[in-house]
Amino acid sequence: MHVAAVAVSLKVPVRKLEALENDRLPKELGDPVFIRGLASSVCRSLKVDPQPVLERLPRHPRHGLVRDNDA
């Protein structure tokens, strides 16, 4: 399946799928939750098991909320 067809079916810009494919994750896609959700959706579209893909992706945001006592 062509990347443009996947982008249309998922309603995401082609550049986001290309960023995922080319490992430009945090820089262009941001939050790991979004990255993992996008990867999972792509796998479902391609009828591929998402587990091996998700195991290679970041799990947690790099920066969390600042606590009152940390400020």
A tleap script that builds the chain and sets N, CA, C and O, in Angstrom:
source leaprc.protein.ff14SB
mol = sequence {
  NMET HIE VAL ALA ALA VAL ALA VAL SER LEU
  LYS VAL PRO VAL ARG LYS LEU GLU ALA LEU
  GLU ASN ASP ARG LEU PRO LYS GLU LEU GLY
  ASP PRO VAL PHE ILE ARG GLY LEU ALA SER
  SER VAL CYS ARG SER LEU LYS VAL ASP PRO
  GLN PRO VAL LEU GLU ARG LEU PRO ARG HIE
  PRO ARG HIE GLY LEU VAL ARG ASP ASN ASP
  CALA
}
set mol.1.N position { 0.847 -1.174 0.000 }
set mol.1.CA position { 0.000 0.000 0.000 }
set mol.1.C position { 0.898 1.245 0.000 }
set mol.1.O position { 1.894 1.292 0.722 }
set mol.2.N position { 0.561 2.208 -0.775 }
set mol.2.CA position { 1.330 3.452 -0.880 }
set mol.2.C position { 1.094 4.311 0.366 }
set mol.2.O position { 0.005 4.303 0.940 }
set mol.3.N position { 2.117 5.044 0.768 }
set mol.3.CA position { 2.045 5.873 1.966 }
set mol.3.C position { 0.907 6.900 1.867 }
set mol.3.O position { 0.269 7.210 2.873 }
set mol.4.N position { 0.652 7.420 0.685 }
set mol.4.CA position { -0.437 8.399 0.521 }
set mol.4.C position { -1.791 7.762 0.793 }
set mol.4.O position { -2.673 8.400 1.369 }
set mol.5.N position { -1.963 6.512 0.385 }
set mol.5.CA position { -3.226 5.815 0.637 }
set mol.5.C position { -3.424 5.573 2.133 }
set mol.5.O position { -4.534 5.716 2.645 }
set mol.6.N position { -2.358 5.210 2.827 }
set mol.6.CA position { -2.446 5.012 4.280 }
set mol.6.C position { -2.761 6.342 4.959 }
set mol.6.O position { -3.578 6.395 5.879 }
set mol.7.N position { -2.117 7.408 4.509 }
set mol.7.CA position { -2.363 8.728 5.085 }
set mol.7.C position { -3.826 9.141 4.934 }
set mol.7.O position { -4.429 9.667 5.869 }
set mol.8.N position { -4.384 8.902 3.760 }
set mol.8.CA position { -5.791 9.238 3.531 }
set mol.8.C position { -6.696 8.398 4.429 }
set mol.8.O position { -7.631 8.921 5.035 }
set mol.9.N position { -6.420 7.102 4.513 }
set mol.9.CA position { -7.279 6.238 5.321 }
set mol.9.C position { -7.205 6.563 6.808 }
set mol.9.O position { -8.182 6.377 7.534 }
set mol.10.N position { -6.049 7.048 7.268 }
set mol.10.CA position { -5.890 7.393 8.677 }
set mol.10.C position { -6.156 8.861 8.968 }
set mol.10.O position { -6.211 9.276 10.126 }
set mol.11.N position { -6.320 9.643 7.908 }
set mol.11.CA position { -6.559 11.086 8.030 }
set mol.11.C position { -5.401 11.790 8.743 }
set mol.11.O position { -5.609 12.601 9.646 }
set mol.12.N position { -4.191 11.464 8.320 }
set mol.12.CA position { -2.980 12.129 8.828 }
set mol.12.C position { -2.160 12.582 7.634 }
set mol.12.O position { -2.252 11.986 6.561 }
set mol.13.N position { -1.365 13.617 7.799 }
set mol.13.CA position { -0.516 14.068 6.692 }
set mol.13.C position { 0.544 13.019 6.330 }
set mol.13.O position { 1.036 12.294 7.196 }
set mol.14.N position { 0.878 12.953 5.068 }
set mol.14.CA position { 1.907 12.024 4.594 }
set mol.14.C position { 3.210 12.274 5.340 }
set mol.14.O position { 3.923 11.324 5.663 }
set mol.15.N position { 3.534 13.525 5.617 }
set mol.15.CA position { 4.802 13.845 6.281 }
set mol.15.C position { 4.911 13.186 7.658 }
set mol.15.O position { 6.012 12.850 8.097 }
set mol.16.N position { 3.777 12.997 8.344 }
set mol.16.CA position { 3.814 12.328 9.652 }
set mol.16.C position { 4.142 10.847 9.482 }
set mol.16.O position { 4.907 10.288 10.268 }
set mol.17.N position { 3.577 10.217 8.472 }
set mol.17.CA position { 3.899 8.807 8.220 }
set mol.17.C position { 5.346 8.662 7.776 }
set mol.17.O position { 6.021 7.705 8.156 }
set mol.18.N position { 5.820 9.598 6.981 }
set mol.18.CA position { 7.221 9.558 6.559 }
set mol.18.C position { 8.153 9.764 7.742 }
set mol.18.O position { 9.211 9.138 7.807 }
set mol.19.N position { 7.781 10.629 8.678 }
set mol.19.CA position { 8.585 10.844 9.878 }
set mol.19.C position { 8.643 9.564 10.707 }
set mol.19.O position { 9.699 9.211 11.232 }
set mol.20.N position { 7.523 8.877 10.824 }
set mol.20.CA position { 7.478 7.607 11.547 }
set mol.20.C position { 8.362 6.572 10.860 }
set mol.20.O position { 9.141 5.872 11.506 }
set mol.21.N position { 8.230 6.491 9.565 }
set mol.21.CA position { 8.989 5.517 8.784 }
set mol.21.C position { 10.499 5.783 8.838 }
set mol.21.O position { 11.299 4.847 8.836 }
set mol.22.N position { 10.879 7.058 8.884 }
set mol.22.CA position { 12.292 7.432 8.838 }
set mol.22.C position { 12.887 7.719 10.215 }
set mol.22.O position { 13.972 8.291 10.321 }
set mol.23.N position { 12.169 7.318 11.275 }
set mol.23.CA position { 12.661 7.431 12.649 }
set mol.23.C position { 12.970 8.871 13.061 }
set mol.23.O position { 13.939 9.132 13.773 }
set mol.24.N position { 12.136 9.788 12.605 }
set mol.24.CA position { 12.240 11.191 13.033 }
set mol.24.C position { 11.117 11.437 14.041 }
set mol.24.O position { 10.298 12.341 13.873 }
set mol.25.N position { 11.097 10.625 15.077 }
set mol.25.CA position { 9.960 10.569 15.982 }
set mol.25.C position { 9.734 11.810 16.831 }
set mol.25.O position { 8.812 12.574 16.544 }
set mol.26.N position { 10.535 12.045 17.861 }
set mol.26.CA position { 10.182 13.168 18.731 }
set mol.26.C position { 10.242 14.509 18.022 }
set mol.26.O position { 9.431 15.396 18.289 }
set mol.27.N position { 11.197 14.659 17.122 }
set mol.27.CA position { 11.376 15.946 16.450 }
set mol.27.C position { 10.135 16.347 15.655 }
set mol.27.O position { 9.716 17.504 15.701 }
set mol.28.N position { 9.551 15.406 14.931 }
set mol.28.CA position { 8.424 15.753 14.055 }
set mol.28.C position { 7.072 15.260 14.552 }
set mol.28.O position { 6.038 15.794 14.152 }
set mol.29.N position { 7.063 14.258 15.411 }
set mol.29.CA position { 5.785 13.702 15.842 }
set mol.29.C position { 5.437 14.033 17.281 }
set mol.29.O position { 4.276 13.927 17.676 }
set mol.30.N position { 6.422 14.431 18.070 }
set mol.30.CA position { 6.142 14.866 19.424 }
set mol.30.C position { 5.962 13.749 20.435 }
set mol.30.O position { 6.819 12.874 20.566 }
set mol.31.N position { 4.878 13.780 21.127 }
set mol.31.CA position { 4.594 12.921 22.269 }
set mol.31.C position { 4.613 11.427 21.924 }
set mol.31.O position { 4.050 11.018 20.909 }
set mol.32.N position { 5.253 10.623 22.758 }
set mol.32.CA position { 5.282 9.173 22.528 }
set mol.32.C position { 3.894 8.526 22.458 }
set mol.32.O position { 3.711 7.526 21.763 }
set mol.33.N position { 2.931 9.086 23.165 }
set mol.33.CA position { 1.575 8.525 23.102 }
set mol.33.C position { 1.024 8.658 21.680 }
set mol.33.O position { 0.418 7.722 21.159 }
set mol.34.N position { 1.231 9.812 21.057 }
set mol.34.CA position { 0.791 9.999 19.677 }
set mol.34.C position { 1.555 9.081 18.737 }
set mol.34.O position { 0.967 8.469 17.845 }
set mol.35.N position { 2.867 8.986 18.935 }
set mol.35.CA position { 3.700 8.140 18.082 }
set mol.35.C position { 3.220 6.695 18.133 }
set mol.35.O position { 3.061 6.052 17.095 }
set mol.36.N position { 2.991 6.189 19.334 }
set mol.36.CA position { 2.555 4.797 19.494 }
set mol.36.C position { 1.158 4.583 18.905 }
set mol.36.O position { 0.884 3.544 18.304 }
set mol.37.N position { 0.283 5.566 19.081 }
set mol.37.CA position { -1.062 5.460 18.510 }
set mol.37.C position { -1.037 5.449 16.992 }
set mol.37.O position { -1.754 4.681 16.351 }
set mol.38.N position { -0.206 6.308 16.426 }
set mol.38.CA position { -0.077 6.359 14.973 }
set mol.38.C position { 0.499 5.050 14.446 }
set mol.38.O position { -0.002 4.500 13.465 }
set mol.39.N position { 1.543 4.554 15.090 }
set mol.39.CA position { 2.161 3.292 14.659 }
set mol.39.C position { 1.163 2.144 14.745 }
set mol.39.O position { 1.096 1.301 13.850 }
set mol.40.N position { 0.403 2.117 15.806 }
set mol.40.CA position { -0.610 1.065 15.964 }
set mol.40.C position { -1.674 1.149 14.868 }
set mol.40.O position { -2.101 0.128 14.328 }
set mol.41.N position { -2.091 2.354 14.551 }
set mol.41.CA position { -3.087 2.547 13.490 }
set mol.41.C position { -2.544 2.119 12.129 }
set mol.41.O position { -3.255 1.501 11.337 }
set mol.42.N position { -1.293 2.448 11.861 }
set mol.42.CA position { -0.671 2.035 10.603 }
set mol.42.C position { -0.634 0.507 10.523 }
set mol.42.O position { -0.960 -0.075 9.488 }
set mol.43.N position { -0.240 -0.128 11.608 }
set mol.43.CA position { -0.200 -1.602 11.627 }
set mol.43.C position { -1.570 -2.201 11.361 }
set mol.43.O position { -1.696 -3.155 10.594 }
set mol.44.N position { -2.596 -1.645 11.992 }
set mol.44.CA position { -3.955 -2.155 11.744 }
set mol.44.C position { -4.336 -1.985 10.280 }
set mol.44.O position { -4.926 -2.886 9.683 }
set mol.45.N position { -4.004 -0.837 9.699 }
set mol.45.CA position { -4.321 -0.597 8.287 }
set mol.45.C position { -3.629 -1.590 7.364 }
set mol.45.O position { -4.181 -2.012 6.348 }
set mol.46.N position { -2.403 -1.953 7.744 }
set mol.46.CA position { -1.627 -2.874 6.918 }
set mol.46.C position { -1.832 -4.339 7.307 }
set mol.46.O position { -1.243 -5.244 6.717 }
set mol.47.N position { -2.685 -4.551 8.318 }
set mol.47.CA position { -2.962 -5.900 8.824 }
set mol.47.C position { -1.673 -6.597 9.281 }
set mol.47.O position { -1.394 -7.745 8.937 }
set mol.48.N position { -0.902 -5.838 10.076 }
set mol.48.CA position { 0.365 -6.305 10.628 }
set mol.48.C position { 0.244 -6.299 12.151 }
set mol.48.O position { -0.394 -5.416 12.724 }
set mol.49.N position { 0.856 -7.283 12.799 }
set mol.49.CA position { 0.857 -7.334 14.252 }
set mol.49.C position { 1.602 -6.115 14.795 }
set mol.49.O position { 2.780 -5.942 14.484 }
set mol.50.N position { 0.957 -5.266 15.595 }
set mol.50.CA position { 1.615 -4.050 16.081 }
set mol.50.C position { 2.624 -4.289 17.205 }
set mol.50.O position { 3.475 -3.434 17.449 }
set mol.51.N position { 2.550 -5.415 17.887 }
set mol.51.CA position { 3.386 -5.626 19.065 }
set mol.51.C position { 4.883 -5.463 18.808 }
set mol.51.O position { 5.536 -4.740 19.560 }
set mol.52.N position { 5.461 -6.095 17.787 }
set mol.52.CA position { 6.903 -5.895 17.563 }
set mol.52.C position { 7.270 -4.440 17.265 }
set mol.52.O position { 8.353 -3.986 17.633 }
set mol.53.N position { 6.387 -3.724 16.611 }
set mol.53.CA position { 6.638 -2.313 16.299 }
set mol.53.C position { 6.573 -1.490 17.578 }
set mol.53.O position { 7.454 -0.672 17.841 }
set mol.54.N position { 5.535 -1.704 18.368 }
set mol.54.CA position { 5.354 -0.926 19.594 }
set mol.54.C position { 6.477 -1.167 20.600 }
set mol.54.O position { 6.822 -0.268 21.367 }
set mol.55.N position { 7.043 -2.356 20.605 }
set mol.55.CA position { 8.148 -2.656 21.517 }
set mol.55.C position { 9.386 -1.818 21.217 }
set mol.55.O position { 10.223 -1.622 22.099 }
set mol.56.N position { 9.515 -1.332 20.014 }
set mol.56.CA position { 10.696 -0.548 19.622 }
set mol.56.C position { 10.489 0.956 19.769 }
set mol.56.O position { 11.423 1.730 19.556 }
set mol.57.N position { 9.300 1.372 20.123 }
set mol.57.CA position { 8.987 2.801 20.216 }
set mol.57.C position { 9.082 3.305 21.651 }
set mol.57.O position { 8.947 2.522 22.592 }
set mol.58.N position { 9.314 4.614 21.829 }
set mol.58.CA position { 9.357 5.180 23.185 }
set mol.58.C position { 8.016 5.009 23.882 }
set mol.58.O position { 6.960 5.059 23.250 }
set mol.59.N position { 8.074 4.807 25.189 }
set mol.59.CA position { 6.854 4.575 25.966 }
set mol.59.C position { 6.382 5.796 26.745 }
set mol.59.O position { 5.179 5.970 26.939 }
set mol.60.N position { 7.283 6.626 27.184 }
set mol.60.CA position { 6.919 7.713 28.084 }
set mol.60.C position { 7.405 9.046 27.544 }
set mol.60.O position { 8.423 9.125 26.857 }
set mol.61.N position { 6.658 10.090 27.868 }
set mol.61.CA position { 7.120 11.424 27.475 }
set mol.61.C position { 8.459 11.736 28.147 }
set mol.61.O position { 8.724 11.279 29.259 }
set mol.62.N position { 9.277 12.498 27.481 }
set mol.62.CA position { 10.568 12.885 28.061 }
set mol.62.C position { 10.394 13.861 29.209 }
set mol.62.O position { 11.163 13.846 30.170 }
set mol.63.N position { 9.396 14.696 29.108 }
set mol.63.CA position { 9.182 15.714 30.141 }
set mol.63.C position { 7.788 15.545 30.701 }
set mol.63.O position { 6.805 15.490 29.962 }
set mol.64.N position { 7.716 15.465 32.018 }
set mol.64.CA position { 6.426 15.370 32.668 }
set mol.64.C position { 6.023 16.730 33.204 }
set mol.64.O position { 6.663 17.741 32.914 }
set mol.65.N position { 4.984 16.744 33.968 }
set mol.65.CA position { 4.532 17.968 34.610 }
set mol.65.C position { 5.514 18.353 35.697 }
set mol.65.O position { 6.129 17.493 36.327 }
set mol.66.N position { 5.656 19.638 35.911 }
set mol.66.CA position { 6.505 20.135 36.981 }
set mol.66.C position { 5.657 20.164 38.261 }
set mol.66.O position { 4.560 20.722 38.283 }
set mol.67.N position { 6.181 19.562 39.301 }
set mol.67.CA position { 5.469 19.556 40.579 }
set mol.67.C position { 5.677 20.902 41.267 }
set mol.67.O position { 6.661 21.591 40.999 }
set mol.68.N position { 4.767 21.274 42.143 }
set mol.68.CA position { 4.866 22.553 42.865 }
set mol.68.C position { 6.177 22.678 43.620 }
set mol.68.O position { 6.779 23.751 43.639 }
set mol.69.N position { 6.629 21.595 44.242 }
set mol.69.CA position { 7.851 21.664 45.030 }
set mol.69.C position { 9.113 21.637 44.161 }
set mol.69.O position { 10.209 21.848 44.681 }
set mol.70.N position { 8.988 21.381 42.837 }
set mol.70.CA position { 10.126 21.391 41.922 }
set mol.70.C position { 10.345 22.766 41.294 }
set mol.70.O position { 11.416 23.035 40.750 }
set mol.71.N position { 9.351 23.624 41.364 }
set mol.71.CA position { 9.424 24.928 40.684 }
set mol.71.C position { 10.238 25.927 41.446 }
set mol.71.O position { 10.392 27.065 41.003 }
savepdb mol mol.pdb
quit
